[in-house]
Amino acid sequence: MLTLFSALAVKKALETLVPGFTAETGIPVETVYDPTTVLMKRIEAGAKPDVVIAVTETLAALGRPTIPIARTGVGVAVAPDVSIPDTSTVPALREALTSARSVAYSRTGASGIYFASLIEHLGIADEVNARATVVEKGFTALAVLDGRADLAIQQMSELKFVPEARVVGPLPEEVQHYSDFSVALGTGAAPDAVLLRDFLCGQSAKEAYARAGLTPAEGDV
């Protein structure tokens, strides 16, 4: 049994990749999904996963060689039965955020951490946060489905994990933030962990990342 720690942004792809790896190799994998910050806290507390997928710059802090696998930007989603707001420009995005009854974002995820800094930069942090739906971790698009929020902010691949939600699109390029994800072996990883790491960098993995709304590393698939 191998243990894989993975950032939430890659979950949709891994839900097909991990069973495929087990079918191909006969090696079972236990997968733990959390924001990168939470995964790192688990490792600092003594957890010893065999393989880790996380934000590249944070993962590098483990002191292990990393291999880039994919990247994604931050986007906006709404409920399926509402009109699509204009978020194509920075002024339009500001208007959409301040007009929303509530905006959902994650407290610990990379996208939420960035969004908190973005609304500060736009000068609307107090107004947005006064009625924001801030989730500790998980998929923010669920908050537009159950009525807690009008807009959900998260990485594009995480928004697409909730297919009932309507993805409006990415943030305007001027305020876009991309997260790069890499894979690495954990400290004291089992010998078979190399097989899993390499599988997650292969062609079938790149195709799965693309289907999940991520941009695979090393160009198009």
HELIX and SHEET records of a PDB file:
HELIX    1   1 LEU A    8  VAL A   10  5                                   3    
HELIX    2   2 LYS A   11  THR A   25  1                                  15    
HELIX    3   3 THR A   36  GLU A   44  1                                   9    
HELIX    4   4 THR A   56  LEU A   59  1                                   4    
HELIX    5   5 ALA A   60  LEU A   62  5                                   3    
HELIX    6   6 VAL A   90  SER A   99  1                                  10    
HELIX    7   7 ALA A  110  LEU A  122  1                                  13    
HELIX    8   8 ALA A  125  ASN A  129  1                                   5    
HELIX    9   9 LEU A  142  LEU A  145  1                                   4    
HELIX   10  10 MET A  156  LEU A  159  1                                   4    
HELIX   11  11 GLU A  173  VAL A  175  5                                   3    
HELIX   12  12 ALA A  193  PHE A  199  1                                   7    
HELIX   13  13 GLN A  203  ARG A  211  1                                   9    
SHEET    1   A 8 VAL A  29  TYR A  33  0                                        
SHEET    2   A 8 LEU A   2  SER A   6  1                                        
SHEET    3   A 8 VAL A  51  VAL A  55  1                                        
SHEET    4   A 8 TYR A 178  LEU A 185 -1                                        
SHEET    5   A 8 ILE A  67  VAL A  78 -1                                        
SHEET    6   A 8 LEU A 151  GLN A 155 -1                                        
SHEET    7   A 8 VAL A 103  SER A 106  1                                        
SHEET    8   A 8 THR A 133  VAL A 135  1                                        
SHEET    1   B 6 VAL A  29  TYR A  33  0                                        
SHEET    2   B 6 LEU A   2  SER A   6  1                                        
SHEET    3   B 6 VAL A  51  VAL A  55  1                                        
SHEET    4   B 6 TYR A 178  LEU A 185 -1                                        
SHEET    5   B 6 ILE A  67  VAL A  78 -1                                        
SHEET    6   B 6 ARG A 166  PRO A 170 -1                                        
SHEET    1   C 6 VAL A  29  TYR A  33  0                                        
SHEET    2   C 6 LEU A   2  SER A   6  1                                        
SHEET    3   C 6 VAL A  51  VAL A  55  1                                        
SHEET    4   C 6 TYR A 178  LEU A 185 -1                                        
SHEET    5   C 6 ILE A  67  VAL A  78 -1                                        
SHEET    6   C 6 THR A 215  PRO A 216 -1                                        
END                                                                             
